[in-house]
Amino acid sequence: MKMHEEVEALAILIHDLRKFKNLTQGELAERINRSVDLLSQVERAVSRPTVADLTAISEALGVSTAYFYNLSKLRSIRLLPAATPRAVPLRQPDGKAHPRALGLQLNSFTSQG
């Protein structure tokens, strides 16, 4: 995987996980003590987060930093229909199928427990 592909995959993971946790960029930025501009750049793959940024993001989103570093497992990203230019990870941090990968909308997904 090339550097720009890794940055794009990381951006997608961060964006989709933030949305899955029902957080705005502002809320996540506040939790990680970073600016909304920085988070926006990271989610658009304009900027690559530092290790410190990624650690703060993973803690705020409740996943291990390994979730973001283990891109080899996340190379199974499939593209959505042409109307949606984003890609979706097929698995969530807990190993379950990602709801959008199953054709569901994130806002209709309800977790058990």
ZAKE-126488 format. One line per 5 residues: number of its first residue (from 0); for each residue z, x, y of N, C-alpha, C. Coordinates in steps of 0.05 Angstrom, whole numbers, plus 5000, padded with zeros to 4 digits. Each point is the difference from the previous one (the first is absolute). Example, Ala and Ser with C-alpha at 12.3 -4.5 7.8 and 13.67 -1.06 7.14 Angstrom:
# ZAKE-126488
0	5156,5264,4886,5000,4982,5024,5000,5018,5024 | 4986,4993,5021,5001,5016,5024,5014,4985,5022
END
This chain:
# ZAKE-126488
0	5000,5017,4977,5000,4983,5023,5000,5018,5025 | 4982,4995,5018,4998,5016,5024,5022,4993,5020 | 5005,5018,5019,5022,4996,5019,4997,4973,5015 | 4977,4994,5010,4997,4975,5015,5004,4975,4982 | 4993,5003,4975,5005,4978,4981,5030,4997,4994
5	5014,5022,4999,5029,4999,4996,5014,4987,5024 | 4991,5007,5024,5012,4989,5024,4994,4970,5001 | 4976,4992,4993,4993,4971,5000,5016,4985,4979 | 5003,5012,4976,5016,4987,4979,5029,4997,5008 | 5011,5021,5013,5027,4999,5009,5003,4979,5022
10	4981,4998,5018,5001,4980,5021,5000,4972,4989 | 4984,4995,4980,4998,4974,4987,5027,4994,4986 | 5011,5019,4986,5026,4995,4987,5022,4993,5019 | 5002,5015,5022,5020,4995,5020,4996,4972,5013 | 4976,4994,5008,4993,4975,5012,5007,4976,4982
15	4989,5002,4975,5004,4977,4982,5029,4997,4991 | 5015,5022,4997,5028,4998,4993,5016,4988,5023 | 4994,5009,5025,5013,4988,5023,4996,4970,5002 | 4975,4992,4996,4993,4972,5001,5014,4985,4977 | 5001,5012,4976,5013,4988,4977,5030,4995,5006
20	5012,5018,5015,5028,4998,5007,5004,4982,5025 | 4978,4988,5009,5001,4982,5023,5011,5013,5025 | 4992,5024,5006,5009,5014,5024,4976,5004,5018 | 5005,4998,5026,4980,5007,5020,5000,5030,5004 | 4980,5010,5013,5000,5029,5006,5023,5007,5018
25	5007,4982,5019,5022,5004,5017,5027,5002,4986 | 5003,4982,4980,5025,5000,4985,5003,5026,4983 | 4978,5008,4987,5001,5024,4984,5004,5024,5018 | 4986,5001,5023,5002,5023,5018,5029,5003,5009 | 5013,4977,5006,5028,5001,5008,5018,5010,4978
30	4995,4992,4976,5016,5008,4977,4997,5030,4995 | 4977,5011,5005,4996,5029,4994,5002,5017,5025 | 5007,4987,5023,5005,5014,5025,4975,5016,5009 | 4977,4987,4997,4974,5012,5009,4986,4979,5017 | 4979,5008,5013,4986,4981,5018,4981,4983,4984
35	4994,4976,5011,4980,4982,4988,4973,5014,5000 | 4994,5015,5021,4974,5014,5001,4997,5019,4977 | 5021,5015,4993,4998,5019,4977,4995,4984,4974 | 5016,4979,4996,4997,4984,4976,4972,4988,4998 | 4989,4990,5023,4974,4989,5001,4979,5021,4992
40	5003,5024,5010,4981,5022,4994,5001,5007,4970 | 5024,5000,4989,5003,5006,4972,4987,4978,4983 | 5005,4975,5007,4988,4978,4984,4970,4998,5003 | 4989,5010,5021,4971,5000,5004,4987,5026,4990 | 5016,5018,4988,4991,5026,4990,4989,5018,5022
45	5009,4995,5025,4993,5017,5022,5017,5025,5000 | 5025,4997,4991,5019,5022,4999,5014,5000,4973 | 5005,5024,4990,5014,5003,4975,5030,5003,5006 | 5017,4985,4987,5029,5002,5006,5011,5027,4990 | 5021,5009,5014,5014,5024,4991,5017,4993,4976
50	5011,5020,4987,5018,4995,4978,5024,4984,5009 | 5011,5007,5024,5022,4985,5011,4993,4971,5006 | 4976,4996,5011,4991,4972,5005,4998,4984,4974 | 4988,5013,4980,4996,4986,4975,5026,4995,4986 | 5019,5018,5002,5027,4995,4989,5013,4977,5014
55	4999,4999,5026,5012,4977,5015,4986,4974,4993 | 4974,5000,4997,4985,4976,4993,5008,4990,4972 | 5001,5019,4981,5007,4992,4973,5028,4989,4999 | 5019,5011,5014,5028,4990,5000,5000,4972,5013 | 4986,4996,5022,5000,4974,5013,4987,4979,4983
60	4980,5008,4984,4986,4980,4984,5012,4997,4972 | 5020,5016,4994,5015,4998,4975,4985,5011,4975 | 4984,5021,5005,4986,5012,4977,5006,5030,5001 | 4996,5013,4978,5003,5029,4998,4977,5013,5015 | 5004,5024,5011,4978,5014,5012,4978,5007,4979
65	5008,5001,4975,4981,5006,4979,4979,4978,4998 | 5006,4976,5009,4981,4978,5001,4976,5007,5016 | 5004,5015,5022,4978,5008,5017,4987,5026,4991 | 5015,5017,4987,4989,5026,4992,4985,4999,4974 | 5005,4979,4984,4987,4998,4974,4974,4985,5002
70	4982,5010,5017,4974,4987,5004,4983,5000,4976 | 5005,5018,4981,4983,5001,4976,5002,4974,4984 | 5024,4987,5000,5003,4974,4987,4987,4978,5017 | 4997,5005,5025,4991,4979,5018,4970,5003,5006 | 4986,5016,4985,4972,5003,5003,4985,4976,4990
75	5014,4982,4987,4988,4975,4990,5001,4979,5022 | 4990,5007,5024,4999,4981,5022,4973,4987,4999 | 5001,4973,5001,4974,4986,4999,4995,4988,5028 | 4975,4999,5006,4992,4988,5026,5000,4970,4998 | 5009,4987,5021,4999,4971,5002,4971,4992,5007
80	4994,4974,4999,4973,4991,5008,4992,5012,5027 | 4974,5001,5005,4989,5012,5024,5012,4990,5026 | 5009,4976,5001,5012,4989,5024,5026,5014,5007 | 5013,5012,4980,5025,5014,5005,4997,5029,4994 | 4999,5017,5020,4995,5028,4996,5024,5016,4989
85	5023,4988,4997,5024,5014,4990,4999,5002,4969 | 5013,5020,4990,5002,5003,4971,5029,4992,4992 | 5004,4994,4975,5026,4990,4991,5009,5016,4977 | 5024,5011,5000,5011,5014,4977,5003,4979,4977 | 4994,5007,4976,5002,4982,4978,5029,4996,4990
90	5017,5019,5008,5028,4999,4991,5019,5001,5023 | 5023,4987,4998,5021,5001,5020,5018,5024,4993 | 5019,5007,5017,5018,5022,4994,5016,4996,4974 | 5005,4975,4993,5015,4995,4975,4983,4999,4975 | 4974,5005,5003,4982,5001,4978,4986,4973,4994
95	5009,4979,5013,4987,4974,4995,4973,4999,5014 | 4984,4982,4991,4973,4997,5012,5004,4991,5029 | 4984,5012,5018,5001,4993,5028,4989,4972,5003 | 5013,4982,5015,4992,4972,5002,4971,4997,5009 | 4991,5016,5019,4972,4997,5010,4980,5010,4979
100	5009,5019,4983,4983,5009,4978,4995,4978,4980 | 5019,4981,4999,4997,4977,4982,4985,4977,5014 | 4991,5005,5025,4985,4979,5014,5019,4981,5015 | 5025,5007,5003,5019,4984,5015,5003,5010,5028 | 5010,4985,5018,5006,5009,5027,5029,5009,5000
105	5006,5021,5016,5027,5011,5001,5020,4979,5009 | 4992,4983,5019,5019,4980,5010,5006,4978,4980 | 4985,4998,4979,5006,4980,4979,5015,5012,4977 | 5004,5026,5000,5014,5014,4978,5030,4997,5004 | 5014,4991,4980,5029,4998,5001,5011,5017,4978
110	5019,5017,5007,5013,5017,4980,5023,4985,4987 | 5006,5007,4976,5022,4988,4986,5024,5018,5003 | 5023,4987,5004,5025,5015,5002,5008,5003,5027
END
